Amino acid sequence: LEVGESLAIVGATGSGKSSIINALCRFYEINRGDILFDGRPINKINKFDLRKQIALVQQDVFLFSGNILDNIRLGNMQMGQEEIESISKAVSSHKFISNMPFKYKYELKEGGSDISSGQRQLLSFARALAMKPQILVLDEATSNVDLETEIQIQNGIKQMTQGRTSIIIAHRLSTLMHVDKVLVLKDGEIVEFGKRDELLKNKGIFYKLCESQMQLEKIKKNNLY
């Protein structure tokens, strides 16, 4: 993956998508081969230094009791409210924050239980950008939200990944329409890899996955009306 490119990792449950992320972040060590970060094997990089360069956004968002501003900047007091607001606007979270009592000073309950799952996810996007990471990783970050909220989140993802090295795992393939490259996994093996547009033109596995999901979403919409 080149600097500034975005990669989607696609595959059924158990195909190895999250294993790649766990290996990249060195949550466990790989037995064979190398993962290179700026040309260096990641096992030669201090874990703390490596993880500082990677912002990982997962489907389960942890928010602590405290105000929204502090939840986004995570102790980086050099980051002022103006900068946080700019980041929040980029990922579509500023609007809902501005409608909260006391706005960025609103005190969240433990786990963010007083806001919706979609709002928690939008806050996690702002938090990820506030880290100013070299690599952004979204691991099923849209799986806990409804379709309406996902549109907001898709806008946020588009802004977050623009010109930033990004890896995206998503259940809904509509989230992946702006990525540069796609990696398709099956049973731990790479079965397809290439530029998104080229894979769609080739009408292979990724194309068929997109087509079948579009059909499912059409059926769901028809059943709603």
DRENFITI-452029 format. One line per 8 residues: for each residue z, y, x of N, C-alpha, C. Coordinates in Angstrom, 2 decimals, padded with zeros to 5 digits, always signed. Atoms other than C-alpha are relative to their C-alpha. Example, Ala and Ser with C-alpha at 12.3 -4.5 7.8 and 13.67 -1.06 7.14 Angstrom:
+000.00:-001.19:+000.89:+007.80:-004.50:+012.30:+000.00:+001.20:+000.90; -000.06:-001.19:-000.82:+007.14:-001.06:+013.67:+000.73:+001.09:-000.77
***
This chain:
+000.00:-001.20:+000.85:+000.00:+000.00:+000.00:+000.00:+001.25:+000.89; +000.09:-001.23:-000.79:-001.06:+003.36:+001.46:+001.00:+001.05:-000.51; -000.91:-001.07:+000.39:+001.19:+006.44:+001.42:-000.59:+000.76:-001.20; +000.44:-000.76:+001.17:+000.98:+008.17:-001.98:-000.66:-000.82:-001.08; +000.63:+000.86:+001.02:-000.55:+005.19:-003.82:+001.05:-000.62:-000.92; -000.88:+000.69:+000.93:+000.93:+003.51:-006.88:-000.50:-001.41:-000.24; +000.32:+001.42:+000.18:+001.04:-000.26:-007.36:+000.74:-000.54:-001.21; -000.63:+000.71:+001.11:+001.68:-002.18:-010.58:+000.13:-001.46:+000.37
-000.18:+001.44:-000.19:+003.15:-005.68:-010.31:+000.14:-000.62:-001.38; +000.12:+000.57:+001.34:+002.27:-007.80:-013.33:+000.15:-001.51:+000.07; -000.12:+001.45:+000.06:+003.17:-011.33:-014.35:+001.03:-000.41:-001.03; -000.94:+000.51:+001.00:+005.11:-013.51:-016.76:+001.41:-000.03:+000.57; -001.40:+000.15:-000.43:+008.90:-013.85:-016.64:+000.12:-001.17:+000.97; -000.18:+001.06:-000.99:+009.84:-015.83:-013.54:-001.14:-000.13:+000.99; +001.16:+000.09:-000.91:+006.58:-015.12:-011.69:+000.31:+000.54:+001.39; -000.40:-000.49:-001.32:+008.40:-013.37:-008.84:-000.05:+001.51:+000.15
+000.11:-001.47:-000.07:+008.08:-009.67:-009.73:+001.27:+000.64:+000.59; -001.26:-000.61:-000.46:+011.74:-008.74:-009.27:+000.40:-000.52:+001.39; -000.30:+000.55:-001.33:+012.00:-011.00:-006.20:-000.62:+000.88:+001.09; +000.66:-000.89:-000.96:+009.52:-008.71:-004.42:+000.84:+001.26:+000.21; -000.81:-001.22:-000.08:+011.69:-005.67:-005.24:+001.30:-000.28:+000.75; -001.25:+000.38:-000.67:+014.87:-007.47:-004.13:-000.20:-000.16:+001.50; +000.30:+000.17:-001.42:+013.22:-008.35:-000.83:-000.28:+001.35:+000.66; +000.31:-001.34:-000.53:+011.89:-004.79:-000.35:+001.27:+000.80:+000.28
-001.25:-000.75:-000.15:+015.38:-003.33:-000.84:+001.02:-000.73:+000.87; -000.88:+000.86:-000.82:+016.90:-006.09:+001.33:+001.29:-000.38:-000.71; -001.14:+000.56:+000.72:+019.20:-007.31:-001.42:+000.17:-001.45:+000.43; -000.09:+001.24:-000.76:+018.36:-010.61:+000.22:-001.12:-000.01:+001.03; +000.94:+000.02:-001.12:+016.50:-011.43:+003.42:-001.10:-001.03:-000.22; +001.11:+000.94:+000.13:+013.09:-013.09:+003.52:+000.01:-000.98:+001.18; +000.01:+001.05:-001.03:+012.60:-016.34:+005.49:-001.27:+000.01:+000.82; +001.28:+000.02:-000.70:+008.93:-015.92:+006.38:-000.72:+001.33:-000.20
+000.81:-001.20:+000.11:+006.56:-013.04:+007.04:+000.80:+001.27:+000.23; -000.63:-001.31:-000.20:+007.32:-009.32:+007.28:-000.38:+000.94:-001.12; +000.31:-001.15:+000.86:+007.54:-006.35:+004.95:+000.08:+001.21:+000.90; +000.05:-001.14:-000.91:+006.49:-003.24:+006.85:+000.23:+001.31:-000.73; -000.28:-001.34:+000.52:+007.85:+000.25:+006.17:-000.38:+000.98:+001.10; +000.53:-000.89:-001.05:+005.90:+002.92:+008.09:-000.31:-000.78:+001.28; +000.41:+000.81:-001.15:+004.66:+000.11:+010.34:+001.12:-000.81:+000.64; -001.15:+000.73:-000.58:+008.18:-001.25:+011.09:+000.47:-001.09:-000.96
-000.58:+001.04:+000.87:+009.55:-004.58:+009.76:+001.33:+000.51:-000.58; -001.21:-000.56:+000.62:+012.29:-003.70:+007.26:+001.28:-000.64:+000.52; -001.23:+000.61:-000.54:+014.70:-006.18:+008.86:+000.44:+000.62:+001.33; -000.37:-000.74:-001.20:+014.67:-003.90:+011.92:+000.55:+001.39:-000.35; -000.50:-001.30:+000.46:+015.78:-000.91:+009.80:+001.38:-000.19:-000.60; -001.34:+000.03:+000.57:+019.42:-000.25:+008.95:-000.10:+000.01:-001.53; +000.10:+000.11:+001.46:+019.98:-001.25:+005.28:+000.28:+001.32:-000.70; -000.36:-001.28:+000.62:+021.62:+002.07:+004.43:-001.15:+000.99:+000.14
+001.12:-000.93:-000.23:+018.76:+004.07:+005.99:-001.22:-000.40:-000.84; +001.13:+000.48:+000.79:+016.18:+001.89:+004.24:+000.17:+000.37:-001.47; -000.23:-000.22:+001.44:+017.77:+002.19:+000.79:+000.04:+001.48:-000.35; +000.06:-001.44:+000.24:+018.05:+005.97:+001.19:-001.42:+000.47:-000.30; +001.41:-000.35:+000.16:+014.24:+006.04:+001.24:-000.62:-000.57:-001.27; +000.54:+000.68:+001.19:+013.85:+003.95:-001.94:+000.84:+000.36:-001.22; -000.69:-000.26:+001.26:+014.74:+005.12:-005.45:-000.37:-001.10:-000.97; +000.23:+001.14:+000.90:+015.13:+002.10:-007.73:+000.49:+000.35:-001.40
-000.34:-000.25:+001.41:+015.05:+002.65:-011.50:-000.18:-001.30:-000.76; +000.05:+001.27:+000.74:+015.91:-000.41:-013.59:+000.20:+000.24:-001.49; -000.12:-000.16:+001.45:+016.12:-001.09:-017.32:+001.43:+000.31:-000.43; -001.40:-000.30:+000.31:+019.92:-000.95:-017.30:+000.45:+001.17:+000.86; -000.33:-001.24:-000.70:+020.95:+002.59:-016.37:+001.52:+000.17:+000.03; -001.43:-000.26:-000.07:+024.46:+003.27:-015.08:+000.23:+001.51:+000.07; -000.42:-001.41:+000.00:+025.82:+006.72:-016.00:+001.51:+000.03:+000.00; -001.46:-000.08:-000.04:+029.39:+007.71:-015.17:+000.49:+001.12:-000.90
-000.57:-001.07:+000.82:+031.73:+009.85:-017.24:+000.06:+001.26:+000.86; +000.16:-001.25:-000.74:+031.02:+013.39:-016.14:-001.18:+000.74:-000.58; +001.09:-000.75:+000.62:+028.49:+016.09:-016.86:-001.38:-000.50:+000.46; +001.38:+000.44:-000.26:+024.72:+015.57:-016.91:-000.45:+000.43:+001.39; +000.41:-000.53:-001.30:+024.18:+017.76:-013.84:+000.48:-000.91:+001.13; -000.56:+000.84:-001.06:+026.50:+015.63:-011.67:-000.57:-001.42:-000.04; +000.61:+001.32:+000.11:+024.97:+012.40:-013.02:-001.38:-000.03:+000.63; +001.34:-000.05:-000.59:+021.56:+013.54:-011.82:+000.07:+000.18:+001.52
+000.02:-000.30:-001.44:+022.48:+014.93:-008.40:+000.88:-000.92:+000.84; -000.77:+001.04:-000.69:+024.95:+012.14:-007.51:+000.70:+000.48:+001.27; -000.81:-000.47:-001.12:+027.23:+014.15:-005.25:-000.70:+000.91:+000.98; +000.72:-000.92:-000.89:+024.51:+016.19:-003.54:+000.19:+001.43:-000.50; -000.37:-001.31:+000.52:+026.16:+019.56:-004.13:-000.91:+001.12:+000.52; +000.97:-000.99:-000.48:+023.44:+021.35:-002.15:-001.13:+000.21:-001.00; +001.06:-000.08:+001.01:+021.12:+020.70:-005.08:+000.52:+000.79:-001.20; -000.48:-000.88:+001.07:+021.60:+023.57:-007.53:-000.62:-000.34:-001.34
+000.46:+000.29:+001.36:+021.05:+023.61:-011.28:-001.48:+000.34:-000.19; +001.41:-000.40:+000.15:+017.71:+025.41:-010.99:-000.94:-001.11:+000.48; +000.83:+001.08:-000.54:+016.29:+022.62:-008.83:+000.05:-001.23:-000.90; -000.16:+001.14:+000.91:+017.70:+019.94:-011.15:-000.81:+000.22:-001.28; +000.77:-000.30:+001.22:+016.15:+021.69:-014.16:-001.50:-000.18:+000.25; +001.41:+000.15:-000.35:+012.77:+021.76:-012.40:-000.39:-001.48:+000.04; +000.24:+001.45:-000.06:+013.01:+018.02:-011.71:+000.01:-000.59:-001.40; -000.12:+000.53:+001.36:+014.09:+017.33:-015.30:-001.22:+000.34:-000.85
+001.23:-000.37:+000.72:+011.10:+019.23:-016.66:-001.16:-000.90:+000.39; +001.09:+000.84:-000.51:+008.80:+017.12:-014.49:+000.00:-001.39:-000.64; -000.08:+001.36:+000.55:+010.06:+013.87:-016.05:+000.35:-000.01:-001.50; -000.16:-000.10:+001.46:+010.37:+015.11:-019.67:+001.43:-000.19:-000.49; -001.38:+000.13:+000.46:+014.20:+015.03:-019.77:+000.63:+001.36:-000.33; -000.59:-001.33:+000.18:+014.80:+018.82:-019.84:+000.14:+000.36:-001.48; +000.00:-000.38:+001.42:+013.97:+019.15:-023.54:+001.23:-000.54:-000.73; -001.14:+000.55:+000.72:+016.63:+016.77:-024.82:+001.32:+000.53:+000.58
-001.22:-000.55:-000.62:+019.21:+018.07:-022.30:+000.29:+001.40:-000.55; -000.15:-001.38:+000.51:+018.59:+021.64:-023.52:+000.50:+000.03:-001.44; -000.47:+000.07:+001.39:+019.37:+020.50:-027.08:+001.42:-000.53:-000.11; -001.38:+000.52:+000.02:+022.77:+019.06:-026.08:+000.98:+001.17:+000.02; -001.03:-001.03:-000.14:+025.97:+021.08:-026.49:+000.33:+000.20:+001.49; -000.29:-000.35:-001.41:+026.61:+022.85:-023.13:-001.10:-000.44:+000.96; +001.18:+000.34:-000.80:+023.23:+021.53:-021.91:+000.35:-000.87:+001.23; -000.22:+000.80:-001.20:+023.54:+020.35:-018.26:+001.49:-000.20:+000.31
-001.45:+000.15:-000.19:+027.32:+020.77:-018.42:+000.61:-000.94:-001.05; -000.49:+000.94:+001.02:+027.56:+018.31:-021.33:+000.66:-001.21:+000.67; -000.76:+001.10:-000.59:+030.19:+015.67:-020.52:-000.38:-001.33:-000.67; +000.40:+001.32:+000.50:+028.83:+012.14:-020.91:+001.20:-000.94:-000.02; -001.00:+001.06:+000.01:+030.99:+009.20:-021.88:-000.41:-001.05:+001.03; +000.28:+001.08:-000.96:+031.24:+006.22:-019.51:-001.21:-000.81:-000.45; +001.20:+000.77:+000.32:+027.87:+004.47:-019.39:-001.02:+000.78:-000.81; +000.93:-000.78:+000.82:+026.22:+007.29:-021.34:-000.12:-000.53:-001.41
+000.03:+000.65:+001.31:+027.18:+005.56:-024.59:-000.23:+000.99:-001.15; +000.18:-001.01:+001.06:+026.91:+008.84:-026.53:-001.43:+000.55:-000.06; +001.41:-000.40:+000.09:+023.16:+009.25:-025.87:-000.86:-001.27:-000.16; +000.85:+001.16:+000.27:+020.20:+006.98:-026.69:-000.46:-000.67:+001.29; +000.49:+000.73:-001.18:+018.73:+004.35:-024.35:-001.18:+000.73:+000.64; +001.12:-000.76:-000.54:+015.58:+006.45:-024.00:+000.46:+001.22:+000.78; -000.55:-001.16:-000.71:+017.61:+009.51:-023.02:+000.66:-000.41:+001.31; -000.61:+000.51:-001.24:+019.57:+007.46:-020.49:-001.08:-000.28:+001.04
+001.08:+000.33:-000.93:+016.29:+006.28:-018.99:-000.63:+001.27:+000.58; +000.56:-001.27:-000.49:+014.92:+009.84:-018.76:+000.93:+000.65:+001.04; -000.96:-000.51:-001.00:+018.12:+010.87:-016.93:-000.12:-000.79:+001.30; +000.13:+000.82:-001.22:+017.63:+007.96:-014.52:-001.25:+000.39:+000.78; +001.21:-000.48:-000.67:+014.11:+009.27:-013.77:+000.30:+001.28:+000.78; -000.36:-001.25:-000.68:+015.49:+012.72:-012.97:+000.86:-000.29:+001.23; -000.87:+000.39:-001.12:+018.16:+011.11:-010.77:-000.82:-000.56:+001.16; +000.85:+000.60:-001.03:+015.50:+009.11:-008.91:-000.77:+001.06:+000.76
+000.76:-001.06:-000.67:+013.39:+012.21:-008.18:+000.91:+000.90:+000.82; -000.96:-000.84:-000.73:+016.49:+014.14:-007.10:+000.35:-000.60:+001.36; -000.25:+000.66:-001.28:+016.90:+011.58:-004.30:-001.08:+000.34:+001.03; +001.16:-000.31:-000.85:+013.50:+012.73:-002.90:-000.38:-001.22:+000.86; +000.27:+001.24:-000.75:+012.61:+009.15:-001.96:-001.42:-000.05:+000.54; +001.36:+000.27:-000.49:+009.63:+008.01:+000.09:-000.69:-001.00:-000.92; +000.56:+001.01:+000.90:+009.17:+005.06:-002.27:+000.79:+000.00:-001.30; -000.60:+000.05:+001.33:+009.82:+005.02:-006.00:-000.29:-001.38:-000.59
+000.17:+001.32:+000.60:+010.40:+001.64:-007.68:+000.53:+000.02:-001.43; -000.38:+000.09:+001.42:+010.43:+001.25:-011.47:-000.06:-001.46:-000.41; -000.08:+001.42:+000.34:+011.60:-002.23:-012.48:+000.31:-000.16:-001.48; -000.14:+000.15:+001.46:+011.00:-002.76:-016.22:+000.75:+001.19:-000.61; -000.75:-001.20:+000.40:+012.16:+000.82:-016.78:-000.27:+000.43:-001.43; +000.29:-000.41:+001.39:+010.58:+001.07:-020.26:+000.31:-001.10:-001.01; -000.13:+001.15:+000.90:+011.62:-002.28:-021.73:+001.05:+000.19:-001.08; -001.07:-000.17:+000.98:+014.68:-000.98:-023.62:-000.23:+001.14:-000.98
+000.24:-001.17:+000.85:+013.00:+001.86:-025.52:-001.07:-000.30:-001.04; +001.01:+000.17:+001.04:+010.94:+002.18:-028.69:-001.31:+000.66:+000.44; +001.33:-000.48:-000.37:+007.24:+003.07:-028.64:-000.07:+001.52:+000.05; +000.04:-001.47:+000.03:+007.82:+006.73:-029.57:+000.63:+000.59:+001.26; -000.68:-000.48:-001.21:+010.28:+007.26:-026.72:-000.81:-000.36:+001.24; +000.77:+000.43:-001.17:+007.97:+005.35:-024.39:-001.10:+001.00:+000.34; +001.03:-001.01:-000.26:+005.31:+008.06:-024.81:+000.57:+001.09:+000.90; -000.68:-000.99:-000.85:+007.79:+010.58:-023.37:+000.19:-000.56:+001.41
-000.28:+000.63:-001.28:+008.69:+008.14:-020.62:-001.28:-000.18:+000.81; +001.28:+000.13:-000.69:+005.03:+007.50:-019.80:-000.40:+001.32:+000.66; +000.28:-001.32:-000.58:+004.59:+011.25:-019.28:+000.86:+000.22:+001.23; -000.91:-000.12:-001.14:+007.64:+011.17:-017.02:-000.45:-000.82:+001.18; +000.46:+000.89:-001.07:+006.28:+008.22:-015.04:-001.24:+000.59:+000.68; +001.23:-000.58:-000.56:+002.91:+009.94:-014.61:+000.34:+001.12:+000.99; -000.41:-001.10:-000.86:+004.63:+013.01:-013.14:+000.72:-000.50:+001.25; -000.80:+000.52:-001.12:+007.01:+010.98:-010.97:-000.86:-000.63:+001.08
+000.78:+000.79:-000.94:+004.32:+008.85:-009.38:-001.15:+000.78:+000.63; +001.13:-000.78:-000.50:+001.79:+011.61:-008.74:+000.18:+000.31:+001.49; -000.06:-000.26:-001.44:+001.14:+011.65:-004.98:+001.19:-000.63:+000.70; -001.19:+000.64:-000.58:+004.21:+009.45:-004.38:-000.21:-001.51:+000.08; +000.12:+001.45:-000.12:+004.25:+005.88:-003.09:+000.91:-000.64:-001.04; -000.75:+000.53:+001.14:+005.31:+003.93:-006.17:-000.34:-001.45:-000.27; +000.19:+001.39:+000.44:+005.80:+000.34:-007.29:+000.56:-000.10:-001.41; -000.41:+000.02:+001.40:+005.95:-000.25:-011.03:-000.14:-001.41:-000.57
+000.02:+001.24:+000.77:+006.91:-003.40:-012.90:+000.23:+000.39:-001.44; -000.14:-000.41:+001.40:+006.37:-002.99:-016.62:-000.45:-001.12:-000.93; +000.35:+000.99:+001.01:+006.33:-005.30:-019.62:-001.18:+000.50:-000.83; +001.10:-000.59:+000.77:+004.10:-002.91:-021.58:-001.06:+000.53:+000.95; +001.05:-000.35:-000.96:+000.82:-002.61:-019.73:-000.54:+001.41:-000.22; +000.43:-001.38:+000.25:+000.11:+000.77:-021.38:+000.67:+000.96:+000.97; -000.72:-000.81:-000.98:+002.65:+002.14:-018.88:-000.75:+000.07:+001.33; +000.64:+000.15:-001.30:+000.32:+001.14:-016.04:-001.40:+000.59:+000.07
+001.37:-000.50:+000.06:-002.81:+003.06:-017.00:-000.33:+001.05:+001.06; +000.26:-001.03:-001.02:-002.40:+005.61:-014.19:+000.19:-000.53:+001.43; -000.25:+000.52:-001.35:-001.69:+003.25:-011.27:-001.31:-000.14:+000.78; +001.18:+000.17:-000.86:-004.06:+002.92:-008.31:-000.39:-001.46:+000.15; +000.27:+001.41:-000.27:-003.71:-000.81:-007.64:+000.89:-000.89:-000.85; -000.74:+000.97:+000.81:-002.52:-003.91:-009.48:+000.12:-001.31:+000.77; -000.26:+001.31:-000.59:-000.93:-007.11:-008.15:+000.43:-000.92:-001.15; -000.32:+000.94:+001.08:-000.90:-010.07:-010.58:+000.60:-001.25:+000.61
-000.71:+001.18:-000.51:+001.60:-012.88:-009.94:+000.04:-001.12:-001.03; -000.21:+001.17:+000.85:+001.85:-016.39:-011.33:+000.73:-001.05:+000.81; -000.81:+001.02:-000.69:+004.57:-018.85:-010.31:+000.21:+000.32:+001.47; -000.29:-000.40:-001.37:+005.34:-016.86:-007.17:-001.21:+000.18:+000.89; +001.23:-000.13:-000.78:+001.71:-016.70:-006.06:-000.80:+001.21:-000.47; +000.89:-001.11:+000.36:-000.69:-013.72:-005.95:-001.31:-000.59:-000.52; +001.24:+000.55:+000.58:-003.57:-014.58:-008.31:-001.08:+001.07:-000.16; +000.99:-001.08:+000.10:-005.24:-011.16:-008.46:+000.59:+001.25:+000.63
-000.45:-001.24:-000.62:-005.03:-007.94:-006.46:-001.21:+000.91:+000.23; +001.08:-000.95:-000.25:-007.14:-004.80:-006.27:+000.21:+001.31:-000.73; -000.07:-001.27:+000.72:-007.85:-001.35:-007.65:-000.04:-000.27:-001.50; -000.12:+000.25:+001.45:-006.96:-001.12:-011.34:-001.36:+000.04:-000.70; +001.30:-000.15:+000.67:-010.41:+000.10:-012.42:-000.93:-001.17:+000.30; +000.86:+001.11:-000.39:-012.14:-002.66:-010.48:+000.42:-001.30:-000.68; -000.48:+001.20:+000.67:-009.92:-005.38:-011.95:-000.39:+000.00:-001.48; +000.41:-000.10:+001.40:-010.67:-004.10:-015.46:-001.50:-000.28:-000.15
+001.46:+000.24:+000.03:-014.42:-004.12:-014.70:-000.33:-001.47:+000.21; +000.25:+001.41:-000.30:-014.23:-007.67:-013.34:+000.36:-000.94:-001.15; -000.41:+000.76:+001.20:-012.68:-008.84:-016.64:+000.68:-001.32:+000.35; -000.76:+001.17:-000.41:-010.33:-011.24:-014.90:+001.33:-000.08:-000.73; -001.32:+000.24:+000.61:-006.64:-012.01:-015.52:+000.62:+001.30:-000.51; -000.61:-001.27:+000.41:-005.44:-008.38:-015.62:-000.69:+000.55:-001.25; +000.77:-000.47:+001.16:-008.21:-007.44:-018.05:+000.43:-000.75:-001.27; -000.36:+000.82:+001.16:-007.31:-010.34:-020.35:+001.43:+000.30:-000.47
-001.38:-000.37:+000.37:-003.60:-009.42:-020.23:+000.02:+001.31:-000.78; +000.07:-001.29:+000.68:-004.41:-005.83:-021.22:-000.60:-000.14:-001.40; +000.69:+000.20:+001.28:-006.75:-006.96:-023.98:+000.92:-000.67:-001.03; -000.88:+000.72:+000.93:-004.24:-009.40:-025.51:+001.16:+000.87:-000.44; -001.10:-000.88:+000.38:-001.46:-006.81:-025.42:-000.45:+001.10:-000.96; +000.55:-001.00:+000.92:-003.67:-004.20:-027.10:-000.14:-000.58:-001.39; +000.14:+000.66:+001.30:-004.38:-006.69:-029.88:+001.37:-000.15:-000.68; -001.36:+000.14:+000.54:-000.64:-007.36:-030.30:+000.54:+001.33:-000.53
-000.50:-001.31:+000.42:+000.15:-003.64:-030.50:-000.72:+000.49:-001.26; +000.73:-000.34:+001.22:-002.58:-003.16:-033.12:+000.60:-000.70:-001.21; -000.60:+000.79:+001.09:-001.05:-005.93:-035.23:+001.35:+000.60:-000.40; -001.32:-000.61:+000.27:+002.42:-004.34:-034.89:-000.15:+001.29:-000.79; +000.21:-001.27:+000.69:+001.10:-000.93:-035.95:-000.45:-000.22:-001.43; +000.48:+000.30:+001.35:-000.73:-002.43:-038.95:+001.12:-000.48:-000.90; -001.14:+000.51:+000.79:+002.47:-004.18:-040.03:+000.99:+001.08:-000.36; -000.92:-001.12:+000.29:+004.38:-000.87:-039.90:-000.47:+000.82:-001.19
+000.55:-000.87:+001.05:+002.07:+000.80:-042.40:-000.45:-000.81:-001.20
***
